[in-house]
């Protein structure tokens, strides 16, 4: 139900209360930090709107009429309620801006978000951040249901109802153990070879797995050799000689440098986009907006 026109703007009533409390239009104008002529004009406009005379105006000053005193008493309740609303909203904003809940796919959560959160903490020293690491499907679901304000995903497909913005790109790498038959290979592994080779893979719903499936195009990947829910577990399994895996290049930098894993050349384009997502009906504000901006700049 819309507010009645008289209740939509309480400025004039608030000024009337100041006149009743301070005893003059001049002192009321000073309290409201406006000129006396502006205060007088505002009170005349209030009288015109409600069709009642609220002030006795004399050369020595202005005082409230009986009607004005009655209207001021009624207005006090509305002004007090408006003040309580303003205080409550300010408290909610302060609470909202003091904490942030984020969900991110595992690659982003482990290899990118820590640096972004350090930058965010520099801008918001008192901010408390809760991070949920999950696969891309679960991140999207958490954002859609309002469990988190902002999500970061690596999967190529998203459900409806989400707004998305690319914040980074990532390259997937085919990796094997040093003793694997592909380790010394110079000829690029073809899409058919990748599709027909059982891999050590992330679980269904993982952004890495979905990006790999999409890169294969019309080919269907063989059933996984092992299906693991952790990038770390996959790296250990591959290093132990179980079979090849397709992982984010961000996740295997240290292992490639140490020689515990070997990157295999491939003819399959394995680039993917990492995206920030939030509910399409919402706008990013406060720390969530700042974190998104940091991610894009990084």
C-alpha positions in Angstrom: 0.0 0.0 0.0 1.6 3.3 -1.0 2.1 6.0 1.6 -0.4 8.9 1.7 1.0 12.0 0.1 1.3 13.8 3.5 3.3 11.0 5.0 5.6 10.6 2.1 7.8 13.6 3.1 8.2 14.3 6.9 10.6 17.2 6.5 8.0 19.9 7.1 6.6 18.0 10.2 10.1 17.6 11.6 10.7 21.4 11.2 7.4 22.0 13.0 8.5 19.9 15.9 11.7 21.9 16.1 9.6 25.2 16.3 7.5 23.7 19.1 10.6 22.6 21.0 12.8 25.7 20.4 10.1 28.4 20.4 11.0 30.1 17.2 11.3 29.6 13.4 14.7 31.2 13.5 16.2 28.7 16.0 14.4 25.8 14.2 16.0 26.9 10.9 19.5 27.1 12.5 19.0 23.5 13.9 18.1 22.3 10.4 21.0 24.2 8.9 18.7 26.2 6.5 17.9 29.9 6.3 15.0 31.4 8.2 13.2 32.4 5.0 13.6 28.8 3.7 12.2 27.5 7.0 9.2 29.8 6.8 8.6 28.9 3.2 8.7 25.2 4.1 6.2 25.6 6.9 3.8 27.6 4.7 4.0 24.8 2.1 3.1 22.3 4.9 0.1 24.4 5.9 -1.0 24.7 2.2 -0.7 20.9 1.8 -2.8 20.0 4.9 -5.1 22.9 4.7 -4.6 24.0 8.3 -3.0 27.0 10.0 -0.2 25.8 12.2 1.6 29.1 13.3 0.6 32.5 14.7 2.9 34.9 12.9 3.6 38.2 14.5 6.4 40.8 14.2 7.9 39.4 17.4 8.0 35.8 16.0 5.9 32.8 15.4 4.2 30.4 17.8 2.1 27.3 17.3 -1.6 27.5 17.1 -3.7 25.0 19.0 -4.1 23.1 15.8 -0.3 23.3 15.2 0.4 21.9 18.7 -2.0 19.0 18.0 -0.4 18.3 14.6 3.1 18.4 16.2 2.1 15.8 18.8 0.8 13.5 16.1 3.9 14.1 14.0 6.2 13.2 16.8 5.2 9.6 16.6 5.9 9.5 12.9 9.2 11.3 13.3 10.3 9.0 16.1 9.4 5.9 14.0 11.3 7.3 11.0 14.4 7.9 13.3 14.1 4.3 14.6 14.0 3.1 11.0 17.0 5.1 10.0 19.0 3.8 13.0 18.0 0.2 12.2 18.9 0.5 8.5 22.3 2.0 9.5 22.9 -0.9 11.9 22.0 -3.4 9.1 24.4 -1.7 6.7 27.2 -1.8 9.2 26.6 -5.5 9.9 26.4 -6.3 6.2 29.6 -4.4 5.5 31.5 -6.1 8.3 31.2 -9.6 6.9 31.2 -11.3 3.5 30.3 -14.9 2.5 31.9 -16.1 -0.8 31.8 -19.4 -2.6 34.4 -20.5 -5.1 35.4 -23.5 -7.2 38.4 -25.3 -5.9 40.9 -23.9 -8.4 39.9 -20.3 -7.7 39.6 -20.9 -3.9 43.1 -22.5 -3.6 45.2 -20.6 -6.1 43.6 -17.1 -6.7 41.3 -16.1 -3.9 44.0 -15.9 -1.1 45.8 -13.0 -2.9 42.5 -11.3 -3.7 41.4 -11.6 0.0 44.6 -10.1 1.2 43.9 -7.1 -1.0 40.3 -6.9 0.2 41.5 -7.0 3.8 43.7 -4.0 3.2 40.7 -2.1 2.1 38.4 -3.4 4.9 40.6 -4.2 7.9 37.7 -5.3 10.1 36.0 -7.5 7.5 35.2 -11.1 8.4 35.2 -13.4 5.3 33.6 -16.8 5.1 34.8 -18.9 2.1 33.0 -22.0 0.9 35.1 -24.1 -1.5 33.0 -26.4 -3.7 32.6 -27.5 -7.4 31.2 -25.0 -9.8 27.7 -26.5 -9.8 27.5 -26.2 -6.0 28.8 -22.6 -6.1 26.2 -21.6 -8.6 23.5 -23.2 -6.4 24.7 -21.4 -3.3 24.6 -18.1 -5.1 21.1 -18.7 -6.5 19.7 -19.7 -3.1 21.2 -16.6 -1.4 23.6 -18.6 0.8 26.5 -16.5 -0.5 26.6 -13.0 -2.0 29.3 -13.7 -4.6 30.7 -16.8 -6.3 33.6 -17.7 -8.5 33.3 -20.6 -11.0 35.4 -22.3 -13.6 32.7 -24.4 -15.4 31.5 -23.3 -18.8 27.7 -23.8 -18.2 25.6 -21.8 -15.6 22.0 -22.1 -14.6 19.6 -19.2 -15.3 19.1 -16.4 -12.8 22.8 -15.6 -12.5 24.8 -12.6 -13.7 28.3 -13.5 -14.8 31.5 -11.5 -15.5 34.8 -13.0 -16.7 37.6 -12.2 -14.2 40.5 -14.3 -15.4 41.5 -17.0 -17.8 43.1 -20.4 -17.1 44.7 -23.1 -19.1 44.2 -26.8 -18.4 47.2 -29.1 -18.7 47.4 -32.8 -19.4 49.8 -34.2 -16.7 51.3 -37.6 -16.1 53.8 -39.3 -13.8 57.5 -39.2 -15.0 57.4 -42.9 -15.7 54.2 -42.8 -17.8 54.4 -43.6 -21.6 53.3 -40.1 -22.5 56.0 -38.4 -20.3 58.6 -38.3 -23.1 56.2 -37.8 -25.9 56.9 -35.0 -28.3 53.9 -35.4 -30.6 50.8 -33.7 -29.3 48.1 -36.0 -27.8 45.0 -35.8 -30.0 41.4 -35.2 -29.0 40.6 -38.8 -29.8 43.4 -40.2 -27.7 42.3 -38.0 -24.8 38.7 -39.1 -25.2 39.4 -42.8 -25.3 41.9 -42.8 -22.4 40.5 -43.3 -18.9 41.7 -40.3 -16.8 42.0 -39.6 -13.2 39.2 -37.1 -13.0 37.2 -34.7 -10.8 33.6 -35.5 -9.9 30.6 -34.7 -12.0 29.8 -31.0 -11.6 33.4 -30.0 -11.4 34.2 -27.0 -13.6 37.5 -28.6 -14.7 35.7 -31.8 -15.8 32.9 -29.8 -17.6 35.5 -27.6 -19.4 37.4 -30.7 -20.6 34.2 -32.4 -21.8 33.3 -29.2 -23.7 36.8 -29.0 -25.2 36.3 -32.5 -26.7 33.5 -31.2 -28.8 31.4 -34.1 -30.2 33.7 -36.7 -28.7 32.6 -38.4 -25.5 35.2 -38.9 -22.8 35.8 -42.5 -21.6 34.6 -43.4 -18.1 37.1 -42.1 -15.5 39.9 -44.3 -14.3 39.4 -42.7 -10.9 36.9 -40.1 -9.8 38.2 -37.9 -7.0 36.7 -34.7 -5.4 40.0 -33.0 -4.6 42.7 -31.6 -6.9 45.4 -32.6 -4.4 44.1 -36.2 -4.4 44.3 -36.3 -8.2 47.8 -35.0 -8.2 48.9 -37.6 -5.7 47.2 -40.4 -7.7 48.8 -39.3 -11.0 52.2 -38.9 -9.4 51.9 -42.5 -8.1 51.4 -43.7 -11.7 47.7 -44.3 -11.9 47.1 -42.5 -15.2 46.9 -39.1 -16.9 44.7 -36.2 -15.6 43.6 -32.8 -16.9 44.1 -30.1 -14.3 44.4 -26.4 -14.1 47.9 -25.2 -14.9 47.6 -23.1 -11.7 47.3 -26.2 -9.6 50.4 -28.1 -11.0 53.0 -25.3 -11.2 54.9 -26.6 -8.2 54.8 -30.3 -9.2 56.0 -29.5 -12.8 58.9 -27.5 -11.4 59.8 -30.3 -9.0 59.5 -33.0 -11.7 56.9 -35.1 -9.8 54.5 -34.4 -12.7 55.1 -33.9 -16.4 53.0 -31.8 -18.8 52.1 -33.5 -22.0 51.6 -31.5 -25.3 48.0 -31.7 -26.6 46.3 -30.7 -29.7 43.1 -29.9 -27.8 42.5 -26.2 -26.9 42.1 -26.3 -23.2 41.6 -22.6 -22.3 38.8 -21.6 -20.0 37.3 -18.5 -18.5 37.0 -18.0 -14.7 33.9 -16.0 -13.8 32.4 -14.1 -10.9 28.7 -14.8 -10.5 25.9 -13.3 -8.5 22.1 -13.3 -8.6 20.8 -11.5 -11.6 18.2 -9.7 -9.6 20.8 -8.3 -7.2 23.5 -5.6 -7.3 26.9 -6.1 -5.9 27.6 -3.6 -3.1 30.2 -3.0 -0.4 32.9 -5.6 0.1 31.4 -8.0 -2.4 31.7 -5.3 -5.1 35.2 -4.5 -4.0 36.3 -8.2 -4.1 34.9 -8.5 -7.7 36.8 -5.4 -8.7 40.0 -6.8 -7.2 39.5 -10.1 -9.0 39.1 -8.3 -12.4 42.2 -6.1 -11.8 44.3 -9.1 -10.8 
